[in-house]
Amino acid sequence: MAMANFESNVLSERSESKDYMYYFYILRCSDNSLYCGQTNNLQRRINEHNFDKNKSAKYLRAKKPVKLVYSEEYSNLQLVMKREWQIKKWTKAKKEALIIGNKRLLKML
């Protein structure tokens, strides 16, 4: 009986917890510049960047429309934030190598 209660409590805790996926993404702007960000809802965030001036990043306001060119999925907010910080420091050439999936060039840059 105690085991059944334990299992029931574990299941209810799991169902109440919010399981989010987090996304690191790269957008190509209308001026061909690249913008890196992270979110827990990729489609919503791209729509905000393109259509909601109050929720879009200031950098993007004069560079619309933006197009998603790359994304990665994470189950942990800290990991996606770390990845965003890492890639934001890269040169545009290195980001372009990541976007096209050229691992050899990526290592060279």
A tleap script that builds the chain and sets N, CA, C and O, in Angstrom:
source leaprc.protein.ff14SB
mol = sequence {
  NMET ALA MET ALA ASN PHE GLU SER ASN VAL
  LEU SER GLU ARG SER GLU SER LYS ASP TYR
  MET TYR TYR PHE TYR ILE LEU ARG CYS SER
  ASP ASN SER LEU TYR CYS GLY GLN THR ASN
  ASN LEU GLN ARG ARG ILE ASN GLU HIE ASN
  PHE ASP LYS ASN LYS SER ALA LYS TYR LEU
  ARG ALA LYS LYS PRO VAL LYS LEU VAL TYR
  SER GLU GLU TYR SER ASN LEU GLN LEU VAL
  MET LYS ARG GLU TRP GLN ILE LYS LYS TRP
  THR LYS ALA LYS LYS GLU ALA LEU ILE ILE
  GLY ASN LYS ARG LEU LEU LYS MET CLEU
}
set mol.1.N position { 0.824 -1.200 0.000 }
set mol.1.CA position { 0.000 0.000 0.000 }
set mol.1.C position { 0.869 1.266 0.000 }
set mol.1.O position { 0.594 2.215 -0.734 }
set mol.2.N position { 1.909 1.267 0.821 }
set mol.2.CA position { 2.796 2.428 0.859 }
set mol.2.C position { 3.448 2.654 -0.507 }
set mol.2.O position { 3.673 3.792 -0.920 }
set mol.3.N position { 3.744 1.560 -1.196 }
set mol.3.CA position { 4.360 1.662 -2.515 }
set mol.3.C position { 3.400 2.314 -3.502 }
set mol.3.O position { 3.823 3.153 -4.297 }
set mol.4.N position { 2.152 1.961 -3.472 }
set mol.4.CA position { 1.154 2.550 -4.368 }
set mol.4.C position { 1.044 4.049 -4.136 }
set mol.4.O position { 0.954 4.812 -5.097 }
set mol.5.N position { 1.050 4.485 -2.883 }
set mol.5.CA position { 1.006 5.918 -2.582 }
set mol.5.C position { 2.242 6.631 -3.113 }
set mol.5.O position { 2.153 7.728 -3.663 }
set mol.6.N position { 3.397 5.990 -2.940 }
set mol.6.CA position { 4.641 6.577 -3.423 }
set mol.6.C position { 4.579 6.762 -4.938 }
set mol.6.O position { 4.894 7.836 -5.452 }
set mol.7.N position { 4.171 5.706 -5.651 }
set mol.7.CA position { 4.081 5.789 -7.109 }
set mol.7.C position { 3.083 6.851 -7.542 }
set mol.7.O position { 3.327 7.587 -8.498 }
set mol.8.N position { 1.982 6.929 -6.855 }
set mol.8.CA position { 0.960 7.918 -7.186 }
set mol.8.C position { 1.488 9.335 -6.978 }
set mol.8.O position { 1.212 10.219 -7.790 }
set mol.9.N position { 2.242 9.563 -5.903 }
set mol.9.CA position { 2.819 10.887 -5.650 }
set mol.9.C position { 3.843 11.250 -6.725 }
set mol.9.O position { 3.880 12.395 -7.177 }
set mol.10.N position { 4.669 10.298 -7.135 }
set mol.10.CA position { 5.677 10.553 -8.150 }
set mol.10.C position { 4.999 10.923 -9.462 }
set mol.10.O position { 5.412 11.879 -10.118 }
set mol.11.N position { 3.970 10.187 -9.854 }
set mol.11.CA position { 3.263 10.475 -11.095 }
set mol.11.C position { 2.625 11.852 -11.068 }
set mol.11.O position { 2.683 12.578 -12.060 }
set mol.12.N position { 2.014 12.227 -9.941 }
set mol.12.CA position { 1.366 13.538 -9.884 }
set mol.12.C position { 2.397 14.656 -9.918 }
set mol.12.O position { 2.137 15.708 -10.501 }
set mol.13.N position { 3.569 14.454 -9.303 }
set mol.13.CA position { 4.622 15.469 -9.367 }
set mol.13.C position { 5.122 15.629 -10.787 }
set mol.13.O position { 5.382 16.748 -11.230 }
set mol.14.N position { 5.261 14.530 -11.504 }
set mol.14.CA position { 5.713 14.602 -12.894 }
set mol.14.C position { 4.702 15.321 -13.758 }
set mol.14.O position { 5.075 16.132 -14.606 }
set mol.15.N position { 3.431 15.038 -13.555 }
set mol.15.CA position { 2.420 15.656 -14.406 }
set mol.15.C position { 2.274 17.146 -14.107 }
set mol.15.O position { 1.862 17.917 -14.973 }
set mol.16.N position { 2.607 17.548 -12.896 }
set mol.16.CA position { 2.523 18.971 -12.552 }
set mol.16.C position { 3.762 19.734 -12.993 }
set mol.16.O position { 3.705 20.949 -13.180 }
set mol.17.N position { 4.895 19.027 -13.163 }
set mol.17.CA position { 6.109 19.725 -13.571 }
set mol.17.C position { 6.003 20.097 -15.041 }
set mol.17.O position { 5.359 19.395 -15.821 }
set mol.18.N position { 6.630 21.193 -15.416 }
set mol.18.CA position { 6.599 21.661 -16.794 }
set mol.18.C position { 7.854 21.182 -17.500 }
set mol.18.O position { 8.969 21.570 -17.152 }
set mol.19.N position { 7.657 20.340 -18.489 }
set mol.19.CA position { 8.777 19.833 -19.268 }
set mol.19.C position { 8.905 20.674 -20.525 }
set mol.19.O position { 8.157 20.487 -21.484 }
set mol.20.N position { 9.849 21.598 -20.520 }
set mol.20.CA position { 10.074 22.457 -21.671 }
set mol.20.C position { 11.249 21.961 -22.480 }
set mol.20.O position { 12.186 21.362 -21.953 }
set mol.21.N position { 11.180 22.221 -23.756 }
set mol.21.CA position { 12.335 22.079 -24.615 }
set mol.21.C position { 12.803 23.512 -24.871 }
set mol.21.O position { 11.989 24.425 -25.010 }
set mol.22.N position { 14.085 23.693 -24.931 }
set mol.22.CA position { 14.661 25.003 -25.179 }
set mol.22.C position { 15.403 24.954 -26.509 }
set mol.22.O position { 15.948 23.920 -26.895 }
set mol.23.N position { 15.415 26.071 -27.191 }
set mol.23.CA position { 15.996 26.122 -28.524 }
set mol.23.C position { 16.990 27.262 -28.630 }
set mol.23.O position { 16.711 28.393 -28.232 }
set mol.24.N position { 18.147 26.946 -29.169 }
set mol.24.CA position { 19.093 27.960 -29.607 }
set mol.24.C position { 18.806 28.127 -31.092 }
set mol.24.O position { 18.609 27.140 -31.800 }
set mol.25.N position { 18.782 29.365 -31.567 }
set mol.25.CA position { 18.472 29.571 -32.983 }
set mol.25.C position { 19.317 30.685 -33.573 }
set mol.25.O position { 19.820 31.562 -32.871 }
set mol.26.N position { 19.453 30.616 -34.902 }
set mol.26.CA position { 20.108 31.677 -35.659 }
set mol.26.C position { 19.132 32.126 -36.734 }
set mol.26.O position { 18.573 31.312 -37.468 }
set mol.27.N position { 18.939 33.431 -36.812 }
set mol.27.CA position { 18.078 34.032 -37.829 }
set mol.27.C position { 18.931 34.790 -38.833 }
set mol.27.O position { 19.943 35.393 -38.475 }
set mol.28.N position { 18.517 34.753 -40.085 }
set mol.28.CA position { 19.133 35.598 -41.101 }
set mol.28.C position { 18.201 36.784 -41.306 }
set mol.28.O position { 17.009 36.617 -41.562 }
set mol.29.N position { 18.756 37.971 -41.190 }
set mol.29.CA position { 17.982 39.204 -41.321 }
set mol.29.C position { 17.926 39.644 -42.779 }
set mol.29.O position { 18.656 39.127 -43.624 }
set mol.30.N position { 17.057 40.597 -43.060 }
set mol.30.CA position { 16.890 41.091 -44.435 }
set mol.30.C position { 18.171 41.715 -44.980 }
set mol.30.O position { 18.353 41.760 -46.196 }
set mol.31.N position { 19.064 42.199 -44.114 }
set mol.31.CA position { 20.334 42.775 -44.561 }
set mol.31.C position { 21.464 41.738 -44.585 }
set mol.31.O position { 22.633 42.092 -44.739 }
set mol.32.N position { 21.107 40.450 -44.431 }
set mol.32.CA position { 22.010 39.309 -44.446 }
set mol.32.C position { 22.841 39.177 -43.168 }
set mol.32.O position { 23.728 38.325 -43.107 }
set mol.33.N position { 22.580 39.986 -42.161 }
set mol.33.CA position { 23.254 39.799 -40.884 }
set mol.33.C position { 22.610 38.610 -40.168 }
set mol.33.O position { 21.526 38.161 -40.539 }
set mol.34.N position { 23.299 38.106 -39.132 }
set mol.34.CA position { 22.802 36.964 -38.373 }
set mol.34.C position { 22.480 37.392 -36.953 }
set mol.34.O position { 23.169 38.229 -36.370 }
set mol.35.N position { 21.425 36.807 -36.404 }
set mol.35.CA position { 21.005 37.093 -35.036 }
set mol.35.C position { 20.863 35.766 -34.302 }
set mol.35.O position { 20.213 34.847 -34.799 }
set mol.36.N position { 21.468 35.662 -33.119 }
set mol.36.CA position { 21.397 34.447 -32.302 }
set mol.36.C position { 20.498 34.696 -31.097 }
set mol.36.O position { 20.499 35.785 -30.522 }
set mol.37.N position { 19.739 33.684 -30.726 }
set mol.37.CA position { 18.881 33.797 -29.553 }
set mol.37.C position { 18.521 32.430 -29.011 }
set mol.37.O position { 18.945 31.405 -29.544 }
set mol.38.N position { 17.728 32.424 -27.939 }
set mol.38.CA position { 17.232 31.185 -27.353 }
set mol.38.C position { 15.818 31.411 -26.861 }
set mol.38.O position { 15.445 32.525 -26.494 }
set mol.39.N position { 15.030 30.339 -26.857 }
set mol.39.CA position { 13.623 30.425 -26.482 }
set mol.39.C position { 13.116 29.046 -26.104 }
set mol.39.O position { 13.792 28.041 -26.327 }
set mol.40.N position { 11.917 29.002 -25.529 }
set mol.40.CA position { 11.287 27.710 -25.271 }
set mol.40.C position { 10.157 27.440 -26.270 }
set mol.40.O position { 9.508 26.397 -26.199 }
set mol.41.N position { 9.917 28.373 -27.198 }
set mol.41.CA position { 8.894 28.184 -28.229 }
set mol.41.C position { 9.406 28.857 -29.506 }
set mol.41.O position { 9.266 30.067 -29.688 }
set mol.42.N position { 9.984 28.066 -30.360 }
set mol.42.CA position { 10.684 28.595 -31.530 }
set mol.42.C position { 9.753 29.327 -32.498 }
set mol.42.O position { 10.057 30.444 -32.917 }
set mol.43.N position { 8.644 28.722 -32.851 }
set mol.43.CA position { 7.736 29.348 -33.818 }
set mol.43.C position { 7.162 30.660 -33.282 }
set mol.43.O position { 7.079 31.652 -34.007 }
set mol.44.N position { 6.769 30.658 -32.009 }
set mol.44.CA position { 6.240 31.883 -31.405 }
set mol.44.C position { 7.284 32.995 -31.435 }
set mol.44.O position { 6.969 34.144 -31.747 }
set mol.45.N position { 8.532 32.646 -31.106 }
set mol.45.CA position { 9.590 33.657 -31.034 }
set mol.45.C position { 9.894 34.247 -32.412 }
set mol.45.O position { 10.112 35.453 -32.534 }
set mol.46.N position { 9.912 33.416 -33.435 }
set mol.46.CA position { 10.147 33.933 -34.786 }
set mol.46.C position { 9.011 34.861 -35.197 }
set mol.46.O position { 9.248 35.915 -35.785 }
set mol.47.N position { 7.787 34.471 -34.889 }
set mol.47.CA position { 6.640 35.342 -35.176 }
set mol.47.C position { 6.743 36.663 -34.419 }
set mol.47.O position { 6.432 37.716 -34.976 }
set mol.48.N position { 7.174 36.624 -33.161 }
set mol.48.CA position { 7.359 37.859 -32.398 }
set mol.48.C position { 8.403 38.746 -33.071 }
set mol.48.O position { 8.205 39.954 -33.202 }
set mol.49.N position { 9.502 38.152 -33.491 }
set mol.49.CA position { 10.549 38.940 -34.158 }
set mol.49.C position { 10.030 39.587 -35.438 }
set mol.49.O position { 10.372 40.730 -35.741 }
set mol.50.N position { 9.214 38.868 -36.178 }
set mol.50.CA position { 8.734 39.378 -37.464 }
set mol.50.C position { 7.527 40.305 -37.364 }
set mol.50.O position { 7.393 41.227 -38.168 }
set mol.51.N position { 6.641 40.076 -36.385 }
set mol.51.CA position { 5.347 40.761 -36.405 }
set mol.51.C position { 4.985 41.552 -35.151 }
set mol.51.O position { 4.033 42.331 -35.191 }
set mol.52.N position { 5.695 41.388 -34.052 }
set mol.52.CA position { 5.334 42.067 -32.803 }
set mol.52.C position { 6.469 43.001 -32.379 }
set mol.52.O position { 7.453 42.569 -31.780 }
set mol.53.N position { 6.316 44.277 -32.698 }
set mol.53.CA position { 7.404 45.222 -32.422 }
set mol.53.C position { 7.693 45.370 -30.928 }
set mol.53.O position { 8.797 45.765 -30.554 }
set mol.54.N position { 6.728 45.063 -30.077 }
set mol.54.CA position { 6.943 45.183 -28.638 }
set mol.54.C position { 7.727 44.016 -28.052 }
set mol.54.O position { 8.347 44.157 -26.998 }
set mol.55.N position { 7.708 42.870 -28.718 }
set mol.55.CA position { 8.404 41.696 -28.187 }
set mol.55.C position { 9.628 41.311 -29.002 }
set mol.55.O position { 10.335 40.369 -28.645 }
set mol.56.N position { 9.884 42.009 -30.068 }
set mol.56.CA position { 11.048 41.718 -30.892 }
set mol.56.C position { 12.293 42.370 -30.300 }
set mol.56.O position { 12.210 43.387 -29.611 }
set mol.57.N position { 13.436 41.775 -30.579 }
set mol.57.CA position { 14.698 42.373 -30.150 }
set mol.57.C position { 14.902 43.693 -30.893 }
set mol.57.O position { 14.590 43.795 -32.079 }
set mol.58.N position { 15.423 44.702 -30.196 }
set mol.58.CA position { 15.638 46.018 -30.822 }
set mol.58.C position { 16.528 45.921 -32.050 }
set mol.58.O position { 16.315 46.628 -33.035 }
set mol.59.N position { 17.529 45.044 -31.992 }
set mol.59.CA position { 18.453 44.864 -33.114 }
set mol.59.C position { 17.703 44.509 -34.401 }
set mol.59.O position { 18.108 44.915 -35.490 }
set mol.60.N position { 16.618 43.755 -34.271 }
set mol.60.CA position { 15.910 43.238 -35.444 }
set mol.60.C position { 14.846 44.172 -36.004 }
set mol.60.O position { 14.330 43.925 -37.094 }
set mol.61.N position { 14.516 45.206 -35.308 }
set mol.61.CA position { 13.372 46.044 -35.706 }
set mol.61.C position { 13.508 46.638 -37.104 }
set mol.61.O position { 12.501 46.800 -37.793 }
set mol.62.N position { 14.701 46.961 -37.535 }
set mol.62.CA position { 14.898 47.540 -38.875 }
set mol.62.C position { 15.439 46.505 -39.857 }
set mol.62.O position { 15.836 46.858 -40.968 }
set mol.63.N position { 15.460 45.240 -39.466 }
set mol.63.CA position { 16.084 44.202 -40.284 }
set mol.63.C position { 15.105 43.091 -40.658 }
set mol.63.O position { 15.514 41.957 -40.910 }
set mol.64.N position { 13.828 43.415 -40.692 }
set mol.64.CA position { 12.802 42.415 -40.986 }
set mol.64.C position { 12.532 42.356 -42.475 }
set mol.64.O position { 12.732 43.340 -43.187 }
set mol.65.N position { 12.078 41.207 -42.949 }
set mol.65.CA position { 11.751 39.994 -42.195 }
set mol.65.C position { 13.002 39.189 -41.858 }
set mol.65.O position { 14.047 39.320 -42.496 }
set mol.66.N position { 12.858 38.355 -40.836 }
set mol.66.CA position { 13.937 37.444 -40.461 }
set mol.66.C position { 13.514 36.025 -40.825 }
set mol.66.O position { 12.328 35.702 -40.889 }
set mol.67.N position { 14.523 35.191 -41.060 }
set mol.67.CA position { 14.258 33.813 -41.463 }
set mol.67.C position { 15.102 32.873 -40.606 }
set mol.67.O position { 16.297 33.101 -40.423 }
set mol.68.N position { 14.490 31.834 -40.088 }
set mol.68.CA position { 15.219 30.835 -39.311 }
set mol.68.C position { 16.149 30.060 -40.246 }
set mol.68.O position { 15.708 29.503 -41.251 }
set mol.69.N position { 17.444 30.032 -39.903 }
set mol.69.CA position { 18.403 29.294 -40.731 }
set mol.69.C position { 19.095 28.161 -39.977 }
set mol.69.O position { 19.746 27.312 -40.585 }
set mol.70.N position { 18.950 28.151 -38.637 }
set mol.70.CA position { 19.607 27.112 -37.851 }
set mol.70.C position { 18.969 27.050 -36.469 }
set mol.70.O position { 18.586 28.076 -35.907 }
set mol.71.N position { 18.855 25.832 -35.922 }
set mol.71.CA position { 18.391 25.693 -34.539 }
set mol.71.C position { 18.930 24.413 -33.926 }
set mol.71.O position { 19.241 23.452 -34.629 }
set mol.72.N position { 19.034 24.416 -32.611 }
set mol.72.CA position { 19.415 23.250 -31.818 }
set mol.72.C position { 18.423 23.139 -30.675 }
set mol.72.O position { 17.910 24.150 -30.195 }
set mol.73.N position { 18.150 21.921 -30.236 }
set mol.73.CA position { 17.172 21.671 -29.176 }
set mol.73.C position { 17.892 21.214 -27.909 }
set mol.73.O position { 18.816 20.403 -27.967 }
set mol.74.N position { 17.461 21.744 -26.765 }
set mol.74.CA position { 18.039 21.394 -25.468 }
set mol.74.C position { 16.918 21.138 -24.471 }
set mol.74.O position { 15.827 21.694 -24.590 }
set mol.75.N position { 17.199 20.293 -23.492 }
set mol.75.CA position { 16.214 20.029 -22.446 }
set mol.75.C position { 16.505 20.836 -21.186 }
set mol.75.O position { 15.786 20.722 -20.193 }
set mol.76.N position { 17.555 21.647 -21.224 }
set mol.76.CA position { 18.012 22.358 -20.034 }
set mol.76.C position { 18.297 23.821 -20.383 }
set mol.76.O position { 19.046 24.107 -21.318 }
set mol.77.N position { 17.702 24.735 -19.635 }
set mol.77.CA position { 17.858 26.165 -19.893 }
set mol.77.C position { 19.305 26.618 -19.785 }
set mol.77.O position { 19.759 27.425 -20.595 }
set mol.78.N position { 20.033 26.114 -18.799 }
set mol.78.CA position { 21.425 26.531 -18.615 }
set mol.78.C position { 22.292 26.141 -19.819 }
set mol.78.O position { 23.173 26.896 -20.229 }
set mol.79.N position { 22.032 24.961 -20.374 }
set mol.79.CA position { 22.820 24.519 -21.536 }
set mol.79.C position { 22.549 25.380 -22.760 }
set mol.79.O position { 23.479 25.747 -23.478 }
set mol.80.N position { 21.285 25.704 -23.005 }
set mol.80.CA position { 20.966 26.522 -24.170 }
set mol.80.C position { 21.523 27.933 -24.014 }
set mol.80.O position { 21.962 28.536 -24.994 }
set mol.81.N position { 21.508 28.463 -22.802 }
set mol.81.CA position { 22.074 29.795 -22.563 }
set mol.81.C position { 23.594 29.778 -22.766 }
set mol.81.O position { 24.162 30.727 -23.307 }
set mol.82.N position { 24.238 28.712 -22.335 }
set mol.82.CA position { 25.685 28.571 -22.515 }
set mol.82.C position { 26.029 28.502 -24.008 }
set mol.82.O position { 26.994 29.116 -24.462 }
set mol.83.N position { 25.223 27.745 -24.760 }
set mol.83.CA position { 25.460 27.616 -26.199 }
set mol.83.C position { 25.266 28.957 -26.905 }
set mol.83.O position { 26.055 29.323 -27.776 }
set mol.84.N position { 24.225 29.679 -26.530 }
set mol.84.CA position { 23.986 30.995 -27.126 }
set mol.84.C position { 25.177 31.912 -26.871 }
set mol.84.O position { 25.653 32.580 -27.789 }
set mol.85.N position { 25.650 31.947 -25.659 }
set mol.85.CA position { 26.787 32.797 -25.290 }
set mol.85.C position { 28.032 32.409 -26.083 }
set mol.85.O position { 28.780 33.271 -26.543 }
set mol.86.N position { 28.248 31.089 -26.241 }
set mol.86.CA position { 29.401 30.592 -26.990 }
set mol.86.C position { 29.344 31.072 -28.440 }
set mol.86.O position { 30.319 31.626 -28.948 }
set mol.87.N position { 28.224 30.863 -29.098 }
set mol.87.CA position { 28.139 31.152 -30.525 }
set mol.87.C position { 28.051 32.651 -30.804 }
set mol.87.O position { 28.497 33.098 -31.861 }
set mol.88.N position { 27.499 33.423 -29.904 }
set mol.88.CA position { 27.443 34.877 -30.100 }
set mol.88.C position { 28.838 35.477 -30.214 }
set mol.88.O position { 29.004 36.538 -30.816 }
set mol.89.N position { 29.837 34.817 -29.647 }
set mol.89.CA position { 31.213 35.321 -29.705 }
set mol.89.C position { 31.918 34.927 -31.003 }
set mol.89.O position { 33.006 35.428 -31.285 }
set mol.90.N position { 31.323 34.048 -31.787 }
set mol.90.CA position { 31.939 33.592 -33.032 }
set mol.90.C position { 31.870 34.663 -34.111 }
set mol.90.O position { 31.045 35.575 -34.053 }
set mol.91.N position { 32.751 34.536 -35.091 }
set mol.91.CA position { 32.698 35.404 -36.270 }
set mol.91.C position { 31.508 34.985 -37.134 }
set mol.91.O position { 30.962 33.892 -36.982 }
set mol.92.N position { 31.124 35.878 -38.039 }
set mol.92.CA position { 30.033 35.545 -38.953 }
set mol.92.C position { 30.417 34.345 -39.819 }
set mol.92.O position { 29.573 33.493 -40.095 }
set mol.93.N position { 31.667 34.266 -40.246 }
set mol.93.CA position { 32.119 33.151 -41.082 }
set mol.93.C position { 31.958 31.811 -40.356 }
set mol.93.O position { 31.556 30.817 -40.959 }
set mol.94.N position { 32.271 31.794 -39.079 }
set mol.94.CA position { 32.136 30.554 -38.305 }
set mol.94.C position { 30.666 30.187 -38.134 }
set mol.94.O position { 30.307 29.013 -38.216 }
set mol.95.N position { 29.808 31.187 -37.895 }
set mol.95.CA position { 28.366 30.925 -37.801 }
set mol.95.C position { 27.828 30.391 -39.120 }
set mol.95.O position { 26.984 29.495 -39.126 }
set mol.96.N position { 28.309 30.933 -40.241 }
set mol.96.CA position { 27.869 30.468 -41.560 }
set mol.96.C position { 28.284 29.008 -41.770 }
set mol.96.O position { 27.524 28.229 -42.346 }
set mol.97.N position { 29.475 28.633 -41.311 }
set mol.97.CA position { 29.933 27.247 -41.419 }
set mol.97.C position { 29.021 26.320 -40.605 }
set mol.97.O position { 28.705 25.213 -41.042 }
set mol.98.N position { 28.608 26.772 -39.436 }
set mol.98.CA position { 27.676 25.999 -38.614 }
set mol.98.C position { 26.345 25.832 -39.335 }
set mol.98.O position { 25.783 24.737 -39.365 }
set mol.99.N position { 25.849 26.904 -39.909 }
set mol.99.CA position { 24.555 26.891 -40.601 }
set mol.99.C position { 24.558 25.888 -41.749 }
set mol.99.O position { 23.593 25.144 -41.924 }
set mol.100.N position { 25.633 25.863 -42.529 }
set mol.100.CA position { 25.668 24.952 -43.681 }
set mol.100.C position { 26.144 23.552 -43.294 }
set mol.100.O position { 26.122 22.636 -44.116 }
set mol.101.N position { 26.573 23.390 -42.041 }
set mol.101.CA position { 26.982 22.072 -41.558 }
set mol.101.C position { 28.362 21.646 -42.008 }
set mol.101.O position { 28.639 20.450 -42.104 }
set mol.102.N position { 29.237 22.607 -42.288 }
set mol.102.CA position { 30.598 22.307 -42.734 }
set mol.102.C position { 31.507 22.169 -41.514 }
set mol.102.O position { 32.105 23.145 -41.060 }
set mol.103.N position { 31.604 20.950 -40.993 }
set mol.103.CA position { 32.384 20.702 -39.776 }
set mol.103.C position { 33.874 20.957 -39.979 }
set mol.103.O position { 34.563 21.409 -39.066 }
set mol.104.N position { 34.355 20.670 -41.155 }
set mol.104.CA position { 35.785 20.886 -41.444 }
set mol.104.C position { 36.138 22.374 -41.380 }
set mol.104.O position { 37.120 22.765 -40.749 }
set mol.105.N position { 35.327 23.184 -42.039 }
set mol.105.CA position { 35.555 24.635 -42.006 }
set mol.105.C position { 35.339 25.193 -40.604 }
set mol.105.O position { 36.058 26.091 -40.166 }
set mol.106.N position { 34.357 24.660 -39.916 }
set mol.106.CA position { 34.051 25.100 -38.544 }
set mol.106.C position { 35.271 24.930 -37.636 }
set mol.106.O position { 35.570 25.803 -36.821 }
set mol.107.N position { 35.967 23.811 -37.777 }
set mol.107.CA position { 37.168 23.555 -36.969 }
set mol.107.C position { 38.318 24.499 -37.316 }
set mol.107.O position { 39.121 24.863 -36.457 }
set mol.108.N position { 38.380 24.889 -38.596 }
set mol.108.CA position { 39.467 25.765 -39.049 }
set mol.108.C position { 39.275 27.214 -38.568 }
set mol.108.O position { 40.258 27.926 -38.364 }
set mol.109.N position { 38.053 27.643 -38.390 }
set mol.109.CA position { 37.780 29.045 -38.041 }
set mol.109.C position { 37.880 29.294 -36.546 }
set mol.109.O position { 37.678 30.421 -36.094 }
savepdb mol mol.pdb
quit
